[in-house]
Amino acid sequence: MKLLIGQILPYITVTLFTLGILYRLGRWAGARIIHNITLSPWLQNNTQVAVRIGSEAFLFRNLFRFDLALWAGAFLMHFALLNILGGHIVGFGFLGEQFALIPFLGITPELSKEMSDLLGTVFGILLFVALLYLLYRRLALTHVKQVTRLSDNLWLVYLLVLVGVGNIMRLVPAFHIEYELVRDYIVALALFQPVVHMELLNSGFFLTHYLLVQILLIVFPYSKLMHLFGMFAERWIVNRVYHDPAPGLPNVDVAAARAAGIGVPADAAEEGV
C-alpha cells in the first residue's frame, strides 16, 4: 500500500488532474455562445466587471442577498478551506516558520511554528463544522432537500471524512506529522526519487488522508467541485461589458443603436413589428 499510495498514485493523480482541468477548460473556451446573455443592468467597463466577479467569487454577493443562512455556512466553509490550502502550501514550504520571515513582527521560528499549528487546527475545526452545517441543511430543510441529489450528500460526507482525518492528526499528538517529513517527501517525489522507505508513510492516518486527497483530485475535473473554475467562466459570460444592446430595453439609447444598425429599424417599430 505504501508503494501504491505514496510512490505510484501521486504521479497518476497529478497527470489525470491536470489533463482533466485542461480538457474542461478547453471545452468551455471552445463553446459557441449564440446569444448575448449578459445580465442587466449592464456594467460599463472592465473594472466594474472585475469588481462584480470578485465580489461573487470571494464574498458570494448574490448568495448574501437571497439566503443569509446559506451564505454564512458557505462563506465560512470556503474561507476555512482557502486558509487550509494556503497553510499546507506555505507551512510545508517554510516548515511553519513563515511568520518569522516578517521582519517588523519580531516572531521567533519556534513561535511561528506554534502559530501555524494553532491556525491549522482552528481552520480545520471551522471547516468541519461548516461542512456539518451544510449537510444538515440538505438533510433537514424541505426546500433544500427538494433540490438535493444523492451525490451532493455523498460529497459532503466524503469531505467530512477527509477533513476529520486531518483534524485527528492535528489534535492527537501521537498522530501528528512534522513539517520536515512532508517537505522531504514532496521534494523526493518531485525529483522522482524512491520514497517508500520514508518514516512519513508508516502513518496510517497520513496514508488515509493522502489517499482521500488523491481520489478527490482525480475526480475533481468531472464533479461539481469544478465550480471553482466554472464560476469565473459563467460570471464572465453574464457580467461582461455589454457591447450589443437591444433597442427598447431600459437604459439603452435607441436612436444611437438604430444609427449603428443594431436592433429593430424605426419603420418596423412603428408598424408594431
Backbone as CSV, one residue per row, in Angstrom:
resi,resn,N_x,N_y,N_z,CA_x,CA_y,CA_z,C_x,C_y,C_z
1,MET,0.818,-1.205,0.000,0.000,0.000,0.000,0.857,1.261,0.000
2,LYS,1.979,1.217,0.722,2.852,2.395,0.749,3.400,2.699,-0.636
3,LEU,3.731,1.661,-1.380,4.257,1.863,-2.735,3.185,2.452,-3.641
4,LEU,1.962,1.934,-3.540,0.887,2.406,-4.403,0.475,3.830,-4.049
5,ILE,0.144,4.070,-2.769,-0.378,5.372,-2.358,0.709,6.439,-2.336
6,GLY,1.893,6.053,-1.872,2.936,7.049,-1.667,3.860,7.282,-2.837
7,GLN,4.027,6.274,-3.728,5.016,6.401,-4.794,4.393,6.435,-6.191
8,ILE,3.411,5.593,-6.463,2.869,5.463,-7.815,1.684,6.398,-8.053
9,LEU,0.701,6.354,-7.140,-0.541,7.099,-7.344,-0.349,8.615,-7.455
10,PRO,0.592,9.229,-6.732,0.752,10.693,-6.868,1.000,11.146,-8.303
11,TYR,1.811,10.411,-9.057,2.084,10.802,-10.440,0.843,10.622,-11.320
12,ILE,0.091,9.543,-11.065,-1.155,9.327,-11.806,-2.145,10.439,-11.484
13,THR,-2.212,10.812,-10.204,-3.150,11.845,-9.771,-2.855,13.184,-10.429
14,VAL,-1.602,13.603,-10.395,-1.232,14.896,-10.984,-1.523,14.905,-12.485
15,THR,-1.234,13.795,-13.153,-1.463,13.721,-14.593,-2.952,13.807,-14.924
16,LEU,-3.772,12.994,-14.249,-5.205,12.988,-14.537,-5.854,14.310,-14.143
17,PHE,-5.434,14.881,-13.032,-5.990,16.165,-12.587,-5.677,17.264,-13.603
18,THR,-4.420,17.341,-14.030,-4.013,18.393,-14.971,-4.711,18.235,-16.316
19,LEU,-4.710,17.021,-16.857,-5.357,16.790,-18.150,-6.864,17.020,-18.061
20,GLY,-7.464,16.624,-16.946,-8.901,16.821,-16.776,-9.276,18.288,-16.729
21,ILE,-8.495,19.079,-15.993,-8.754,20.521,-15.906,-8.593,21.168,-17.275
22,LEU,-7.519,20.836,-17.981,-7.286,21.414,-19.306,-8.398,21.013,-20.279
23,TYR,-8.860,19.777,-20.186,-9.938,19.316,-21.057,-11.221,20.106,-20.808
24,ARG,-11.606,20.273,-19.536,-12.833,21.001,-19.222,-12.725,22.465,-19.606
25,LEU,-11.588,23.086,-19.319,-11.405,24.489,-19.688,-11.426,24.657,-21.210
26,GLY,-10.827,23.706,-21.923,-10.841,23.764,-23.380,-12.247,23.644,-23.942
27,ARG,-13.052,22.776,-23.339,-14.447,22.631,-23.770,-15.215,23.928,-23.574
28,TRP,-14.995,24.567,-22.438,-15.697,25.823,-22.170,-15.232,26.919,-23.125
29,ALA,-13.929,27.003,-23.317,-13.393,28.063,-24.173,-13.836,27.900,-25.619
30,GLY,-14.022,26.660,-26.056,-14.404,26.416,-27.438,-15.901,26.425,-27.690
31,ALA,-16.693,26.546,-26.615,-18.149,26.538,-26.778,-18.619,27.832,-27.448
32,ARG,-19.537,27.705,-28.379,-20.056,28.865,-29.097,-21.254,29.440,-28.341
33,ILE,-21.187,30.725,-28.033,-22.288,31.408,-27.364,-23.101,32.115,-28.440
34,ILE,-24.258,31.561,-28.775,-25.042,32.063,-29.898,-25.674,33.416,-29.575
35,HIS,-26.207,33.559,-28.365,-26.894,34.783,-27.982,-26.115,35.496,-26.880
36,ASN,-26.163,36.805,-26.902,-25.549,37.591,-25.839,-26.469,37.562,-24.633
37,ILE,-26.046,36.900,-23.580,-26.918,36.723,-22.414,-26.414,37.527,-21.217
38,THR,-25.717,38.619,-21.504,-25.256,39.480,-20.414,-26.458,40.004,-19.646
39,LEU,-26.362,39.967,-18.315,-27.474,40.373,-17.463,-27.532,41.886,-17.309
40,SER,-28.757,42.410,-17.223,-28.989,43.828,-16.952,-29.161,44.009,-15.445
41,PRO,-28.716,45.172,-14.883,-28.110,46.343,-15.540,-26.673,46.058,-15.979
42,TRP,-26.324,46.547,-17.176,-25.041,46.223,-17.765,-23.910,47.021,-17.155
43,LEU,-22.785,46.375,-16.988,-21.598,47.043,-16.478,-20.926,47.802,-17.622
44,GLN,-20.303,48.928,-17.284,-19.833,49.853,-18.307,-18.380,49.650,-18.717
45,ASN,-17.561,49.030,-17.863,-16.152,48.857,-18.200,-15.613,47.611,-17.498
46,ASN,-14.391,47.248,-17.864,-13.797,46.014,-17.337,-13.477,46.112,-15.847
47,THR,-13.271,47.328,-15.347,-13.040,47.484,-13.905,-14.280,47.079,-13.122
48,GLN,-15.438,47.536,-13.580,-16.686,47.148,-12.932,-16.913,45.643,-13.034
49,VAL,-16.548,45.075,-14.174,-16.691,43.623,-14.355,-15.809,42.878,-13.347
50,ALA,-14.551,43.322,-13.195,-13.629,42.671,-12.260,-14.144,42.762,-10.822
51,VAL,-14.692,43.927,-10.452,-15.232,44.107,-9.102,-16.426,43.186,-8.885
52,ARG,-17.320,43.095,-9.885,-18.500,42.254,-9.743,-18.113,40.776,-9.633
53,ILE,-17.214,40.322,-10.504,-16.789,38.926,-10.445,-16.066,38.641,-9.139
54,GLY,-15.226,39.584,-8.686,-14.530,39.396,-7.414,-15.477,39.322,-6.238
55,SER,-16.516,40.161,-6.254,-17.486,40.142,-5.150,-18.268,38.830,-5.121
56,GLU,-18.516,38.270,-6.298,-19.216,36.985,-6.345,-18.288,35.841,-5.936
57,ALA,-17.023,35.907,-6.387,-16.096,34.806,-6.142,-15.650,34.730,-4.685
58,PHE,-15.428,35.886,-4.068,-14.818,35.888,-2.730,-15.778,36.309,-1.619
59,LEU,-16.880,36.975,-1.965,-17.833,37.400,-0.942,-19.216,36.782,-1.126
60,PHE,-19.437,36.069,-2.248,-20.721,35.428,-2.523,-21.862,36.445,-2.458
61,ARG,-21.741,37.490,-3.255,-22.664,38.636,-3.209,-24.120,38.239,-3.377
62,ASN,-24.432,37.483,-4.416,-25.825,37.104,-4.663,-26.373,36.201,-3.565
63,LEU,-25.540,35.306,-3.080,-25.975,34.406,-2.008,-26.300,35.194,-0.747
64,PHE,-25.515,36.214,-0.461,-25.755,37.061,0.705,-27.095,37.787,0.583
65,ARG,-27.462,38.187,-0.628,-28.699,38.933,-0.839,-29.940,38.064,-0.701
66,PHE,-29.838,36.778,-1.069,-31.037,35.957,-1.166,-31.157,34.861,-0.102
67,ASP,-30.057,34.459,0.538,-30.140,33.400,1.557,-28.994,33.594,2.545
68,LEU,-29.248,34.386,3.560,-28.186,34.745,4.506,-27.678,33.540,5.290
69,ALA,-28.578,32.616,5.633,-28.161,31.436,6.400,-27.227,30.551,5.576
70,LEU,-27.573,30.341,4.317,-26.702,29.550,3.444,-25.392,30.284,3.199
71,TRP,-25.477,31.604,3.027,-24.259,32.394,2.817,-23.292,32.212,3.980
72,ALA,-23.796,32.231,5.212,-22.928,32.105,6.384,-22.176,30.779,6.366
73,GLY,-22.892,29.684,6.092,-22.242,28.378,6.053,-21.278,28.236,4.892
74,ALA,-21.699,28.700,3.715,-20.848,28.565,2.526,-19.613,29.443,2.632
75,PHE,-19.795,30.664,3.127,-18.641,31.566,3.248,-17.636,31.031,4.258
76,LEU,-18.128,30.560,5.402,-17.236,30.006,6.419,-16.493,28.797,5.883
77,MET,-17.193,27.929,5.164,-16.569,26.726,4.625,-15.468,27.075,3.630
78,HIS,-15.781,27.963,2.685,-14.797,28.322,1.666,-13.638,29.123,2.247
79,PHE,-13.928,29.992,3.215,-12.866,30.775,3.846,-11.901,29.869,4.606
80,ALA,-12.449,28.916,5.359,-11.599,27.980,6.095,-10.808,27.100,5.130
81,LEU,-11.455,26.644,4.059,-10.777,25.791,3.075,-9.634,26.541,2.406
82,LEU,-9.862,27.805,2.044,-8.813,28.607,1.412,-7.610,28.746,2.330
83,ASN,-7.854,28.983,3.602,-6.747,29.123,4.555,-6.028,27.801,4.785
84,ILE,-6.753,26.700,4.781,-6.117,25.398,4.970,-5.232,25.058,3.774
85,LEU,-5.743,25.299,2.566,-4.931,25.023,1.375,-3.683,25.898,1.369
86,GLY,-3.867,27.186,1.663,-2.713,28.078,1.731,-1.761,27.693,2.839
87,GLY,-2.327,27.264,3.974,-1.495,26.848,5.093,-0.669,25.615,4.783
88,HIS,-1.252,24.671,4.042,-0.496,23.488,3.640,0.692,23.881,2.752
89,ILE,0.436,24.746,1.783,1.498,25.124,0.846,2.594,25.919,1.547
90,VAL,2.194,26.941,2.280,3.172,27.814,2.946,3.831,27.098,4.123
91,GLY,3.018,26.382,4.907,3.554,25.709,6.084,4.601,24.669,5.751
92,PHE,4.299,23.815,4.776,5.268,22.792,4.391,6.451,23.400,3.638
93,GLY,6.187,24.474,2.907,7.274,25.111,2.160,8.278,25.804,3.055
94,PHE,7.788,26.437,4.128,8.662,27.183,5.049,8.802,26.492,6.398
95,LEU,8.342,25.249,6.483,8.451,24.442,7.709,7.782,25.119,8.893
96,GLY,6.712,25.860,8.633,5.969,26.523,9.708,6.618,27.777,10.230
97,GLU,7.705,28.212,9.625,8.430,29.379,10.128,8.156,30.625,9.300
98,GLN,7.075,30.643,8.523,6.801,31.752,7.623,6.560,33.076,8.349
99,PHE,5.961,33.012,9.543,5.697,34.258,10.271,6.988,34.899,10.778
100,ALA,8.008,34.102,10.989,9.291,34.634,11.447,9.996,35.412,10.344
101,LEU,9.557,35.233,9.100,10.174,35.934,7.979,9.648,37.353,7.820
102,ILE,8.602,37.705,8.564,8.058,39.072,8.519,8.855,39.910,9.509
103,PRO,9.706,40.815,9.044,10.701,41.463,9.917,10.133,42.295,11.055
104,PHE,9.080,43.057,10.826,8.610,44.004,11.839,7.775,43.349,12.938
105,LEU,7.457,42.041,12.813,6.680,41.365,13.848,7.543,40.836,14.983
106,GLY,8.797,40.556,14.714,9.700,40.046,15.745,9.322,38.675,16.262
107,ILE,8.795,37.824,15.396,8.349,36.486,15.788,9.488,35.491,15.599
108,THR,9.722,34.672,16.601,10.771,33.662,16.518,10.280,32.464,15.700
109,PRO,11.196,31.666,15.151,10.780,30.465,14.407,9.934,29.511,15.246
110,GLU,10.270,29.390,16.532,9.506,28.492,17.401,8.068,28.984,17.568
111,LEU,7.916,30.303,17.788,6.570,30.866,17.928,5.804,30.759,16.614
112,SER,6.500,30.928,15.502,5.861,30.820,14.196,5.286,29.424,13.991
113,LYS,6.030,28.391,14.400,5.520,27.027,14.275,4.281,26.819,15.140
114,GLU,4.306,27.381,16.346,3.139,27.254,17.220,1.934,27.966,16.622
115,MET,2.160,29.138,16.030,1.074,29.865,15.383,0.526,29.101,14.190
116,SER,1.407,28.503,13.423,0.978,27.709,12.267,0.121,26.530,12.709
117,ASP,0.565,25.852,13.765,-0.206,24.712,14.279,-1.574,25.163,14.779
118,LEU,-1.603,26.292,15.484,-2.864,26.789,16.032,-3.835,27.186,14.919
119,LEU,-3.341,27.917,13.937,-4.199,28.348,12.837,-4.714,27.150,12.041
120,GLY,-3.835,26.172,11.808,-4.265,24.975,11.096,-5.355,24.226,11.846
121,THR,-5.210,24.149,13.163,-6.208,23.470,13.991,-7.537,24.220,13.972
122,VAL,-7.486,25.539,14.137,-8.703,26.353,14.173,-9.461,26.267,12.847
123,PHE,-8.747,26.456,11.756,-9.416,26.418,10.460,-9.889,25.015,10.111
124,GLY,-9.179,23.990,10.565,-9.632,22.629,10.342,-10.949,22.349,11.053
125,ILE,-11.074,22.828,12.289,-12.329,22.658,13.038,-13.453,23.470,12.412
126,LEU,-13.147,24.708,12.007,-14.163,25.547,11.372,-14.674,24.914,10.076
127,LEU,-13.760,24.340,9.301,-14.160,23.690,8.051,-15.063,22.495,8.334
128,PHE,-14.721,21.705,9.332,-15.519,20.533,9.683,-16.920,20.956,10.133
129,VAL,-17.000,21.988,10.973,-18.299,22.477,11.463,-19.129,23.024,10.308
130,ALA,-18.518,23.775,9.404,-19.246,24.341,8.271,-19.789,23.241,7.364
131,LEU,-18.997,22.201,7.127,-19.463,21.081,6.304,-20.631,20.355,6.977
132,LEU,-20.553,20.196,8.280,-21.660,19.585,9.019,-22.936,20.405,8.869
133,TYR,-22.787,21.715,8.964,-23.944,22.604,8.838,-24.561,22.502,7.450
134,LEU,-23.737,22.483,6.415,-24.256,22.379,5.054,-24.932,21.029,4.822
135,LEU,-24.381,19.967,5.415,-25.017,18.647,5.300,-26.352,18.638,6.043
136,TYR,-26.389,19.267,7.211,-27.650,19.359,7.969,-28.729,20.055,7.149
137,ARG,-28.377,21.143,6.480,-29.356,21.853,5.665,-29.925,20.955,4.568
138,ARG,-29.076,20.169,3.929,-29.536,19.308,2.840,-30.404,18.151,3.352
139,LEU,-30.200,17.747,4.594,-30.959,16.624,5.146,-32.221,17.062,5.880
140,ALA,-32.216,18.288,6.423,-33.297,18.693,7.325,-34.269,19.713,6.736
141,LEU,-33.812,20.569,5.830,-34.673,21.630,5.303,-35.377,21.155,4.039
142,THR,-36.702,21.232,4.065,-37.500,20.683,2.963,-37.159,21.334,1.632
143,HIS,-37.072,22.665,1.600,-36.836,23.344,0.329,-35.432,23.078,-0.210
144,VAL,-34.495,22.707,0.672,-33.153,22.342,0.226,-33.129,20.884,-0.226
145,LYS,-33.858,20.020,0.478,-33.922,18.602,0.092,-34.501,18.425,-1.309
146,GLN,-35.392,19.311,-1.699,-36.039,19.179,-2.998,-35.074,19.382,-4.166
147,VAL,-33.996,20.099,-3.919,-33.026,20.340,-4.998,-31.707,19.619,-4.732
148,THR,-31.718,18.694,-3.780,-30.515,17.957,-3.405,-30.486,16.589,-4.074
149,ARG,-29.347,16.266,-4.644,-29.147,14.937,-5.217,-28.304,14.103,-4.262
150,LEU,-28.352,12.792,-4.426,-27.581,11.897,-3.568,-26.094,12.244,-3.616
151,SER,-25.607,12.590,-4.797,-24.186,12.917,-4.938,-23.790,14.129,-4.101
152,ASP,-24.715,15.086,-3.908,-24.419,16.255,-3.087,-24.116,15.838,-1.650
153,ASN,-24.946,14.963,-1.112,-24.732,14.490,0.258,-23.477,13.626,0.364
154,LEU,-23.250,12.790,-0.645,-22.064,11.932,-0.607,-20.782,12.760,-0.631
155,TRP,-20.777,13.835,-1.414,-19.593,14.698,-1.451,-19.351,15.347,-0.096
156,LEU,-20.397,15.797,0.556,-20.228,16.417,1.869,-19.713,15.402,2.891
157,VAL,-20.248,14.181,2.848,-19.765,13.140,3.762,-18.303,12.825,3.474
158,TYR,-17.962,12.737,2.191,-16.579,12.453,1.804,-15.637,13.532,2.344
159,LEU,-16.024,14.791,2.171,-15.189,15.887,2.661,-15.101,15.887,4.181
160,LEU,-16.173,15.510,4.847,-16.150,15.431,6.316,-15.146,14.368,6.783
161,VAL,-15.124,13.223,6.097,-14.166,12.177,6.462,-12.741,12.653,6.210
162,LEU,-12.512,13.271,5.055,-11.176,13.756,4.709,-10.688,14.787,5.728
163,VAL,-11.541,15.764,6.024,-11.170,16.809,6.986,-11.056,16.229,8.387
164,GLY,-11.932,15.281,8.729,-11.887,14.682,10.056,-10.580,13.949,10.320
165,VAL,-10.095,13.215,9.322,-8.813,12.521,9.477,-7.684,13.531,9.644
166,GLY,-7.736,14.623,8.870,-6.729,15.666,9.025,-6.766,16.293,10.406
167,ASN,-7.971,16.509,10.942,-8.087,17.090,12.281,-7.554,16.152,13.361
168,ILE,-7.757,14.858,13.163,-7.225,13.892,14.134,-5.704,14.005,14.198
169,MET,-5.069,14.142,13.042,-3.611,14.283,13.027,-3.165,15.583,13.687
170,ARG,-4.028,16.590,13.679,-3.716,17.856,14.329,-3.928,17.779,15.847
171,LEU,-5.028,17.162,16.240,-5.454,17.220,17.639,-4.846,16.123,18.509
172,VAL,-4.449,15.007,17.897,-3.883,13.894,18.671,-2.370,13.870,18.465
173,PRO,-1.602,14.198,19.492,-0.140,14.288,19.338,0.501,13.020,18.779
174,ALA,-0.046,11.867,19.118,0.549,10.611,18.660,0.485,10.452,17.149
175,PHE,-0.469,11.145,16.506,-0.645,11.022,15.055,-0.177,12.262,14.303
176,HIS,0.447,13.182,15.006,0.880,14.444,14.392,2.037,14.195,13.422
177,ILE,2.018,14.932,12.310,3.050,14.812,11.277,3.889,16.084,11.260
178,GLU,5.208,15.935,11.343,6.096,17.098,11.354,6.253,17.677,9.948
179,TYR,6.484,18.992,9.899,6.632,19.691,8.623,7.781,19.112,7.788
180,GLU,8.898,18.826,8.463,10.084,18.370,7.739,9.835,17.069,6.994
181,LEU,9.057,16.169,7.587,8.786,14.883,6.948,8.010,15.067,5.641
182,VAL,7.024,15.951,5.675,6.222,16.185,4.477,7.042,16.900,3.409
183,ARG,7.834,17.902,3.822,8.663,18.640,2.875,9.644,17.706,2.160
184,ASP,10.315,16.858,2.930,11.279,15.920,2.336,10.598,14.934,1.394
185,TYR,9.391,14.517,1.742,8.643,13.582,0.897,8.279,14.241,-0.437
186,ILE,7.772,15.480,-0.378,7.371,16.181,-1.607,8.574,16.433,-2.510
187,VAL,9.683,16.826,-1.914,10.894,17.060,-2.703,11.349,15.776,-3.387
188,ALA,11.309,14.655,-2.660,11.720,13.374,-3.235,10.816,12.983,-4.401
189,LEU,9.506,13.201,-4.254,8.585,12.908,-5.345,8.889,13.773,-6.564
190,ALA,9.139,15.064,-6.323,9.418,15.989,-7.424,10.685,15.609,-8.173
191,LEU,11.622,14.994,-7.470,12.888,14.586,-8.086,12.849,13.137,-8.548
192,PHE,11.666,12.512,-8.485,11.471,11.127,-8.925,12.393,10.156,-8.176
193,GLN,12.510,10.378,-6.878,13.313,9.512,-6.033,12.407,8.544,-5.271
194,PRO,12.904,7.389,-4.866,12.085,6.446,-4.094,11.724,7.016,-2.727
195,VAL,10.481,6.771,-2.292,10.012,7.347,-1.028,9.426,6.302,-0.079
196,VAL,9.305,5.041,-0.525,8.603,4.045,0.287,9.292,3.777,1.618
197,HIS,10.573,4.110,1.721,11.300,3.864,2.960,11.104,4.982,3.969
198,MET,10.454,6.067,3.604,10.347,7.242,4.471,9.426,6.983,5.653
199,GLU,9.787,7.595,6.789,9.024,7.428,8.025,7.586,7.910,7.873
200,LEU,7.369,8.935,7.059,6.044,9.520,6.878,5.011,8.486,6.450
201,LEU,5.407,7.552,5.595,4.468,6.584,5.043,4.156,5.446,6.004
202,ASN,4.717,5.491,7.198,4.372,4.499,8.221,3.129,4.904,9.000
203,SER,2.652,6.128,8.777,1.472,6.620,9.483,0.212,6.216,8.730
204,GLY,-0.628,5.418,9.364,-1.883,5.005,8.743,-2.824,6.176,8.499
205,PHE,-2.836,7.136,9.441,-3.711,8.298,9.273,-3.244,9.159,8.101
206,PHE,-1.936,9.317,7.952,-1.444,10.104,6.822,-1.781,9.416,5.508
207,LEU,-1.571,8.107,5.416,-1.882,7.383,4.182,-3.364,7.495,3.837
208,THR,-4.224,7.411,4.863,-5.660,7.533,4.625,-6.005,8.927,4.117
209,HIS,-5.504,9.938,4.802,-5.755,11.327,4.413,-5.217,11.596,3.007
210,TYR,-4.044,11.107,2.744,-3.375,11.315,1.460,-4.138,10.625,0.330
211,LEU,-4.606,9.413,0.575,-5.371,8.678,-0.432,-6.679,9.395,-0.748
212,LEU,-7.366,9.882,0.282,-8.623,10.601,0.071,-8.397,11.864,-0.757
213,VAL,-7.305,12.560,-0.494,-6.992,13.764,-1.261,-6.735,13.418,-2.721
214,GLN,-6.002,12.355,-2.959,-5.676,11.978,-4.336,-6.915,11.538,-5.113
215,ILE,-7.797,10.791,-4.476,-9.046,10.413,-5.132,-9.867,11.655,-5.462
216,LEU,-9.893,12.603,-4.537,-10.612,13.858,-4.755,-10.078,14.597,-5.972
217,LEU,-8.768,14.670,-6.100,-8.161,15.384,-7.222,-8.409,14.674,-8.553
218,ILE,-8.443,13.354,-8.534,-8.664,12.605,-9.774,-10.063,12.860,-10.330
219,VAL,-11.065,12.877,-9.460,-12.450,13.062,-9.932,-12.841,14.535,-9.977
220,PHE,-12.017,15.410,-9.469,-12.325,16.836,-9.385,-12.800,17.428,-10.719
221,PRO,-12.084,17.221,-11.825,-12.492,17.879,-13.082,-13.863,17.455,-13.595
222,TYR,-14.385,16.338,-13.128,-15.642,15.817,-13.651,-16.762,15.868,-12.609
223,SER,-16.569,16.661,-11.561,-17.536,16.753,-10.478,-18.009,18.197,-10.304
224,LYS,-18.934,18.392,-9.376,-19.432,19.742,-9.083,-18.355,20.634,-8.475
225,LEU,-17.293,20.020,-7.973,-16.206,20.811,-7.400,-15.533,21.679,-8.461
226,MET,-15.778,21.371,-9.724,-15.209,22.140,-10.826,-15.778,23.554,-10.876
227,HIS,-16.770,23.838,-10.019,-17.306,25.206,-9.978,-16.244,26.214,-9.546
228,LEU,-15.148,25.725,-8.989,-14.034,26.611,-8.672,-13.589,27.373,-9.915
229,PHE,-13.552,26.714,-11.061,-13.195,27.359,-12.320,-14.438,27.793,-13.092
230,GLY,-15.485,26.989,-13.026,-16.684,27.278,-13.790,-17.365,28.565,-13.385
231,MET,-17.256,28.917,-12.105,-17.892,30.145,-11.639,-17.331,31.360,-12.354
232,PHE,-16.012,31.388,-12.567,-15.398,32.531,-13.253,-15.848,32.591,-14.715
233,ALA,-15.952,31.423,-15.365,-16.392,31.404,-16.755,-17.834,31.870,-16.869
234,GLU,-18.694,31.371,-15.978,-20.112,31.748,-16.031,-20.305,33.221,-15.720
235,ARG,-19.571,33.731,-14.734,-19.700,35.142,-14.362,-19.186,36.057,-15.465
236,TRP,-18.165,35.639,-16.190,-17.671,36.450,-17.301,-18.736,36.547,-18.399
237,ILE,-19.439,35.454,-18.653,-20.460,35.443,-19.699,-21.615,36.383,-19.348
238,VAL,-22.069,36.340,-18.094,-23.268,37.102,-17.736,-22.966,38.502,-17.213
239,ASN,-21.711,38.809,-16.894,-21.393,40.121,-16.333,-20.419,40.945,-17.162
240,ARG,-20.002,40.447,-18.319,-19.059,41.201,-19.127,-19.727,42.460,-19.687
241,VAL,-18.916,43.383,-20.189,-19.440,44.620,-20.753,-20.334,44.287,-21.947
242,TYR,-21.510,44.863,-21.960,-22.500,44.569,-22.998,-22.288,45.500,-24.181
243,HIS,-21.768,44.962,-25.279,-21.442,45.781,-26.447,-22.560,45.815,-27.485
244,ASP,-23.609,45.011,-27.308,-24.622,44.892,-28.347,-26.024,45.010,-27.752
245,PRO,-26.380,46.187,-27.229,-27.688,46.319,-26.561,-28.841,46.256,-27.552
246,ALA,-29.951,45.731,-27.099,-31.157,45.651,-27.920,-32.004,46.897,-27.689
247,PRO,-32.338,47.671,-28.733,-33.150,48.882,-28.571,-34.488,48.567,-27.919
248,GLY,-34.916,49.462,-27.060,-36.183,49.277,-26.380,-36.022,48.779,-24.963
249,LEU,-34.838,48.258,-24.610,-34.603,47.816,-23.243,-34.218,49.011,-22.374
250,PRO,-34.382,48.930,-21.059,-34.072,50.065,-20.168,-32.626,50.530,-20.321
251,ASN,-32.436,51.837,-20.219,-31.104,52.458,-20.221,-30.368,52.299,-21.544
252,VAL,-31.094,52.103,-22.635,-30.481,51.942,-23.952,-30.810,53.157,-24.811
253,ASP,-29.815,53.736,-25.457,-30.006,54.844,-26.385,-30.488,54.261,-27.708
254,VAL,-31.817,54.224,-27.883,-32.410,53.559,-29.033,-31.968,54.208,-30.339
255,ALA,-31.944,55.532,-30.353,-31.577,56.230,-31.582,-30.157,55.885,-32.008
256,ALA,-29.233,55.884,-31.036,-27.846,55.569,-31.359,-27.712,54.126,-31.802
257,ALA,-28.487,53.236,-31.212,-28.427,51.825,-31.590,-28.926,51.632,-33.011
258,ARG,-30.005,52.325,-33.356,-30.539,52.189,-34.713,-29.582,52.789,-35.733
259,ALA,-28.951,53.902,-35.356,-27.988,54.522,-36.269,-26.817,53.593,-36.546
260,ALA,-26.498,52.760,-35.570,-25.408,51.802,-35.737,-25.864,50.521,-36.420
261,GLY,-27.163,50.451,-36.748,-27.681,49.268,-37.429,-27.984,48.120,-36.502
262,ILE,-28.214,48.423,-35.219,-28.470,47.382,-34.219,-29.945,47.410,-33.847
263,GLY,-30.592,46.270,-33.794,-31.960,46.199,-33.304,-32.993,46.419,-34.389
264,VAL,-34.199,46.734,-33.964,-35.334,46.872,-34.870,-35.324,48.258,-35.515
265,PRO,-35.441,48.375,-36.850,-35.491,49.678,-37.508,-36.696,50.489,-37.075
266,ALA,-36.600,51.814,-37.213,-37.681,52.690,-36.762,-38.979,52.410,-37.488
267,ASP,-38.941,52.167,-38.805,-40.179,51.947,-39.558,-40.865,50.635,-39.145
268,ALA,-40.044,49.629,-38.828,-40.623,48.355,-38.385,-41.238,48.488,-37.007
269,ALA,-40.595,49.326,-36.146,-41.154,49.523,-34.800,-42.484,50.230,-34.857
270,GLU,-42.628,51.196,-35.783,-43.846,51.946,-35.904,-44.994,51.071,-36.404
271,GLU,-44.643,50.028,-37.178,-45.672,49.124,-37.690,-46.035,48.044,-36.683
272,GLY,-45.366,48.096,-35.493,-45.700,47.127,-34.437,-45.014,45.807,-34.592
273,VAL,-43.924,45.766,-35.370,-43.210,44.523,-35.560,-42.469,44.169,-34.282
